[in-house]
Amino acid sequence: MGTHEVEEGLRGASPPQRVGSTWLAALRRRGASAYRAGSSIDEALDACRRLAAHGVASTIGYAARAGESARHVADRQLAAFSRLAAEELDCYVSVKLSALGFDAALFAELEAAAARSARRLHLDALAPDAVDAIWSLLERSPRHGALGTTLPGRWQRSAADASRVAELGLAARVVKGQWACEPPGRADPARGFLQVIDRLGGSTAPVAVATHDVGLLTESLRRLTACGTPCEAELFYGLPFRAPALAARRLGVPIRVYVPYGDGGAPYDVADLVRKPIAAAWLAQDLLLGKEKMWRSIRRSKL
């Protein structure tokens, strides 16, 4: 839940309810601050500069507010490309086309901005029923600049999509995936993840292995480096950093961190705290450390 949703819920509440909700909103903001650089591009770029000082590359992704217009979302992303053009950072921009309404004209503006700034435009994973719309835009693209897309191992279609990615020379980010396919997705997302990795092996375009599962990360990077595929570990801002970062370093593979900014929240909900004890531990750390959580983890990694 974003901060704006909490604030909307305060309207019409009784005074005791408002007091309780205000405290809840403050706790949500504190917890979410561990997983995003802030609300503005300035804060995102500050985080990217700090990462660069530790030898870590970055990705920035704007988290749109509910109800935000596609035009406004596109303008925020265009501004990100413009700002990056003036920065000496190894950083690209990741976008969710659903926030743009899959508008081909807005996509063309972003692609042109990416080419001008010499930065990659990456299309993030969405629900499986949106993938065909993404591919329609990718395959019609004039490809003036670098493009990439995300392949979730959980989805049954991703191995075939990985072959299309390799044929088109697109950059790839491989993730386990948040949404299952229909019919129900793979029983073992890790197995699907490695199948996608194997399809990308031998590609000359870069492959980002985006998981905090150290065993899966290590095996994926081992397979890619064995066949000479350029690859990196891409970790999520605020999630456990030390163990996966050290695993990548041992293999001589660079590290990148995905830095969200905007109205994003924590990567867990209240139900997670019951189902996953680790999420409760994260919440405790988030409330205690807030934004400092990421930097403390990096310092402990001695990178």
Secondary structure, DSSP 8 states (H G I E B T S, - for coil): --HHHHHHHHTT--HHHHHHHHHHHHHHHHHHGGGSS-SSHHHHHHHHHHHHHTT-EEEEEEE--TT--HHHHHHHHHHHHHHHHTS---EEEEE-GGGGTT-HHHHHHHHHHHHHHT--EEE----GGGHHHHHHHHHH----S-EEEEEETTSTTHHHHHHHHHHHT-EEEEE--SS--SS---S-HHHHHHHHHHHHTT-SS-EEE----HHHHHHHHHHHHHTT--EEEEEETTS--HHHHHHHHHTT--EEEEEEEES---S--HHHHHH-HHHHHHHHHHHHHTTHHHHHHHHHHT-
